[in-house]
Amino acid sequence: MVNIENITFSYSRKKKPVLENFSLNMGEGKVCGLLGKNGAGKSTLLYLIAGLLNPNSGKVLYHGIDTRQRLPQTLNDMFIVPEEFDLPKVHLMDYIKNNSVFYPKFSLDDMNRYLTTFEMDSDVNLGQLSMGQKKKVFMCFALATNVSLLLMDEPTNGLDIPGKSQFRKFIASGMNDNRCIIISTHQVRDIDRLLDHIVIINDNNVLLNADTLSITDKLRFVNTIDSELASKALFAQSSIEGHSIILPNEDAIDSEINLETLFGLATEHPEIINRLFNTQK
């Protein structure tokens, strides 16, 4: 679905490129978590995929079409929800009427269903909403466009605790086999159980690009107070429960991914991840 081929991008000729000779492929039918340190280029990458930024070299292909061309057939099948945005001070139904025409698969029924998930009503003026409420409404519109590619940058920022729980239900209800949702975030605990694919990037390298089933097939995530067991781990970090550790899953034991420890393993010991998953560089 998305093929990123050897792209280099810099915001200025005098500055170091944010991404340099960077490549990555992502397919459909998945909720993908895009993780990386501050400055790794996650937000920039989303804007490059959407065609809102153009690489200095290389190309981004969406279904084989270069996104820098910004063709209608590409633009009406993808949507980006940035971390920060402004909405006009108009009634929500007017906003829908004026903007839904650009998305052939937009569904008002879906829009209302998603609003209900967030306990929001369609009879609202966007100018009178809080930032958190605006984010909920905008994400509802984004998902209701039924585009094949939905890009979301820090979507849970600004949401209250109930809103974060509603967000997980909201994303799950909008997924299908033909859609790809890419979520870039630092709030890993808000999305960990949503993801079925994880991409970790750092220093122009793809440290990990794998589905969650293959990750839990090869790695076992454990919380333990056993210091001896922790000493045998591939990676360990202290937690309230003692130690959060990652072990080789030699006994094929099911476990839930801990994104924080997985990120630590990938960034501190990329050679282990590369050996296990043959990560594309």
C-alpha positions as CSV (number, residue, x, y, z in Angstrom):
1,M,0.0,0.0,0.0
2,V,2.7,2.5,1.1
3,N,6.2,2.2,-0.3
4,I,8.8,4.7,0.8
5,E,11.9,4.4,-1.3
6,N,15.2,6.0,-0.3
7,I,13.8,9.4,0.7
8,T,15.8,12.2,2.0
9,F,14.1,15.3,3.5
10,S,15.4,18.4,5.2
11,Y,13.5,21.6,6.2
12,S,16.5,23.7,5.2
13,R,19.7,23.2,3.2
14,K,21.7,24.4,6.2
15,K,20.1,21.8,8.5
16,K,20.8,18.1,8.9
17,P,18.2,16.0,7.0
18,V,15.4,14.8,9.2
19,L,15.3,11.6,7.1
20,E,18.1,10.5,4.9
21,N,18.1,7.5,2.4
22,F,15.1,6.2,4.4
23,S,12.9,3.3,3.2
24,L,9.9,1.6,4.6
25,N,6.9,-0.5,3.3
26,M,3.5,-0.8,5.0
27,G,0.5,-2.9,3.9
28,E,-3.2,-2.7,4.3
29,G,-5.6,-4.3,6.9
30,K,-3.6,-3.2,10.0
31,V,-3.4,-0.7,12.7
32,C,0.2,0.3,12.7
33,G,2.0,2.0,15.6
34,L,4.8,4.3,14.4
35,L,7.3,4.8,17.3
36,G,10.5,6.7,17.7
37,K,12.4,9.2,19.8
38,N,11.7,12.9,19.7
39,G,13.2,14.2,16.4
40,A,13.3,10.8,14.7
41,G,11.0,12.2,12.0
42,K,7.7,10.5,12.7
43,S,5.5,13.5,12.1
44,T,7.6,14.5,9.0
45,L,7.2,11.0,7.7
46,L,3.4,11.2,8.0
47,Y,3.4,14.5,6.1
48,L,5.6,13.0,3.4
49,I,3.2,10.0,3.0
50,A,0.3,12.4,2.7
51,G,2.1,14.5,0.0
52,L,2.0,17.6,2.2
53,L,5.8,17.6,2.1
54,N,8.0,16.6,-0.8
55,P,11.2,14.6,-0.3
56,N,14.5,16.2,-1.6
57,S,15.2,12.8,-3.2
58,G,13.5,9.4,-3.3
59,K,9.8,8.9,-3.5
60,V,6.7,7.9,-1.6
61,L,4.3,5.7,-3.5
62,Y,0.7,5.1,-2.5
63,H,-0.8,2.2,-4.5
64,G,2.1,2.8,-6.9
65,I,1.4,6.5,-7.3
66,D,3.9,9.2,-6.2
67,T,2.1,11.2,-3.5
68,R,4.0,14.4,-4.5
69,Q,1.7,14.6,-7.5
70,R,-1.3,15.1,-5.2
71,L,-3.7,13.5,-7.7
72,P,-7.4,13.4,-6.8
73,Q,-7.5,9.6,-6.8
74,T,-4.8,9.7,-4.1
75,L,-6.0,12.6,-2.0
76,N,-9.6,11.3,-1.8
77,D,-8.4,8.0,-0.4
78,M,-6.1,9.2,2.4
79,F,-6.6,11.5,5.4
80,I,-4.2,12.9,8.0
81,V,-5.1,14.0,11.5
82,P,-2.2,16.2,12.7
83,E,-1.3,16.7,16.3
84,E,-2.4,20.3,16.2
85,F,-5.0,21.8,13.9
86,D,-7.7,24.5,13.6
87,L,-11.3,24.1,12.7
88,P,-13.6,26.9,11.4
89,K,-16.2,28.4,13.7
90,V,-19.1,26.8,11.9
91,H,-21.8,24.3,12.7
92,L,-20.6,20.7,12.5
93,M,-23.2,19.8,9.8
94,D,-22.0,22.7,7.7
95,Y,-18.5,21.5,8.0
96,I,-19.5,18.0,6.9
97,K,-21.5,19.3,4.0
98,N,-18.6,21.4,2.7
99,N,-15.9,18.8,3.2
100,S,-17.4,15.4,2.8
101,V,-17.8,16.0,-1.0
102,F,-14.0,15.5,-1.4
103,Y,-14.3,11.9,-0.1
104,P,-16.5,9.6,-2.2
105,K,-16.9,7.0,0.5
106,F,-17.9,9.3,3.3
107,S,-20.7,8.0,5.4
108,L,-22.9,10.2,7.6
109,D,-24.2,7.1,9.3
110,D,-20.7,6.2,10.3
111,M,-20.0,9.8,11.4
112,N,-23.0,9.7,13.8
113,R,-22.0,6.3,15.0
114,Y,-18.4,7.5,15.8
115,L,-19.8,10.6,17.5
116,T,-21.9,8.4,19.7
117,T,-18.8,6.4,20.7
118,F,-17.3,9.7,22.0
119,E,-20.6,10.7,23.6
120,M,-20.7,13.7,21.2
121,D,-23.7,15.2,19.3
122,S,-23.9,16.4,15.8
123,D,-25.7,19.5,16.8
124,V,-22.6,21.5,17.9
125,N,-20.7,24.6,16.7
126,L,-17.1,23.8,16.2
127,G,-16.1,27.2,17.5
128,Q,-17.6,26.5,20.9
129,L,-15.8,23.2,21.6
130,S,-12.8,22.6,23.8
131,M,-9.6,21.3,22.1
132,G,-10.3,17.8,23.3
133,Q,-13.8,17.9,21.9
134,K,-12.5,19.3,18.6
135,K,-10.1,16.4,18.3
136,K,-12.9,13.9,18.9
137,V,-15.1,15.5,16.2
138,F,-12.2,15.8,13.7
139,M,-11.2,12.2,14.2
140,C,-14.9,11.1,13.7
141,F,-14.9,12.9,10.4
142,A,-11.6,11.4,9.4
143,L,-12.7,7.9,10.1
144,A,-16.1,8.5,8.5
145,T,-14.4,9.4,5.2
146,N,-13.7,5.6,4.9
147,V,-10.4,6.3,3.2
148,S,-8.0,3.4,2.8
149,L,-5.2,5.2,4.6
150,L,-5.7,7.1,7.8
151,L,-2.6,8.9,9.3
152,M,-2.9,10.1,12.9
153,D,-0.2,12.1,14.8
154,E,-0.5,11.9,18.6
155,P,-4.3,11.4,18.4
156,T,-4.8,10.9,22.2
157,N,-3.1,14.2,23.2
158,G,-5.7,16.4,24.7
159,L,-8.1,13.6,25.4
160,D,-9.3,13.0,29.0
161,I,-9.2,9.5,30.6
162,P,-12.7,8.5,29.3
163,G,-11.8,9.9,25.9
164,K,-8.7,7.7,25.7
165,S,-10.8,4.6,26.4
166,Q,-13.4,5.7,23.9
167,F,-10.6,6.2,21.3
168,R,-9.6,2.6,21.5
169,K,-13.2,1.5,20.8
170,F,-13.5,4.1,18.1
171,I,-10.5,2.8,16.2
172,A,-11.5,-0.8,16.6
173,S,-14.9,-0.1,15.2
174,G,-13.6,1.6,12.1
175,M,-11.1,-1.1,11.0
176,N,-11.4,-3.4,8.1
177,D,-9.2,-5.6,5.9
178,N,-8.8,-2.8,3.2
179,R,-7.8,0.0,5.5
180,C,-4.5,0.9,7.1
181,I,-4.4,3.2,10.1
182,I,-0.9,4.6,11.0
183,I,-0.7,6.1,14.5
184,S,2.4,8.0,15.6
185,T,2.5,8.5,19.3
186,H,4.5,8.7,22.5
187,Q,1.5,7.7,24.5
188,V,2.1,4.0,24.0
189,R,-0.2,2.9,26.8
190,D,-3.1,4.5,25.0
191,I,-2.8,2.3,22.0
192,D,-0.8,-0.8,22.9
193,R,-3.8,-3.2,22.7
194,L,-5.0,-1.6,19.5
195,L,-2.0,-2.4,17.4
196,D,-1.5,-5.4,15.1
197,H,1.7,-4.0,13.5
198,I,4.6,-2.0,15.0
199,V,7.3,0.2,13.3
200,I,10.1,1.6,15.3
201,I,12.5,4.1,13.7
202,N,15.7,5.7,14.9
203,D,18.7,7.5,13.2
204,N,17.3,6.9,9.7
205,N,17.0,3.2,10.4
206,V,13.9,1.0,10.6
207,L,14.7,-0.9,13.8
208,L,11.5,-2.9,13.7
209,N,8.8,-3.5,11.1
210,A,6.7,-6.5,12.2
211,D,3.2,-7.6,13.1
212,T,2.4,-8.2,16.8
213,L,1.9,-11.9,16.3
214,S,5.4,-12.4,15.0
215,I,6.7,-10.3,17.8
216,T,5.0,-12.3,20.6
217,D,6.0,-15.5,18.8
218,K,9.6,-14.7,19.2
219,L,9.6,-12.6,22.4
220,R,8.0,-13.1,25.8
221,F,7.0,-10.1,27.8
222,V,7.0,-10.6,31.6
223,N,6.6,-8.6,34.8
224,T,8.6,-10.2,37.6
225,I,10.2,-9.6,41.0
226,D,12.7,-12.4,40.3
227,S,16.1,-10.6,39.9
228,E,17.8,-13.8,38.7
229,L,15.2,-14.1,35.9
230,A,15.7,-10.5,35.0
231,S,19.4,-11.0,34.7
232,K,18.8,-13.5,31.9
233,A,16.5,-11.2,29.9
234,L,17.3,-9.7,26.5
235,F,16.2,-6.4,28.0
236,A,14.9,-5.4,31.5
237,Q,13.8,-2.2,33.1
238,S,12.5,-1.4,36.6
239,S,8.7,-1.1,37.1
240,I,6.2,-0.8,39.9
241,E,5.9,-4.6,39.8
242,G,9.6,-5.2,40.0
243,H,11.0,-5.7,36.5
244,S,9.5,-5.5,33.0
245,I,11.6,-7.9,31.0
246,I,11.8,-9.4,27.5
247,L,12.8,-13.1,27.2
248,P,13.3,-15.3,24.1
249,N,10.0,-17.1,23.7
250,E,11.5,-20.5,23.6
251,D,8.5,-22.2,25.1
252,A,5.9,-20.5,22.9
253,I,4.1,-18.9,25.8
254,D,1.6,-16.2,24.9
255,S,2.2,-12.7,26.4
256,E,1.0,-9.1,25.9
257,I,3.4,-6.7,24.2
258,N,4.9,-4.1,26.5
259,L,5.7,-1.3,24.0
260,E,7.9,0.6,26.4
261,T,10.2,-2.4,27.0
262,L,10.0,-3.4,23.3
263,F,11.1,0.2,22.3
264,G,14.0,0.0,24.8
265,L,15.2,-3.3,23.4
266,A,15.0,-2.0,19.8
267,T,16.8,1.3,20.5
268,E,19.5,-0.1,22.9
269,H,20.1,-3.5,21.2
270,P,19.0,-3.2,17.6
271,E,21.3,-6.1,16.7
272,I,19.0,-8.4,18.6
273,I,15.9,-7.1,16.8
274,N,17.6,-7.4,13.4
275,R,18.7,-10.9,14.1
276,L,15.2,-12.0,15.2
277,F,13.2,-10.1,12.6
278,N,15.7,-9.5,9.7
279,T,14.6,-5.9,9.8
280,Q,14.8,-3.9,6.6
281,K,17.3,-1.1,6.9
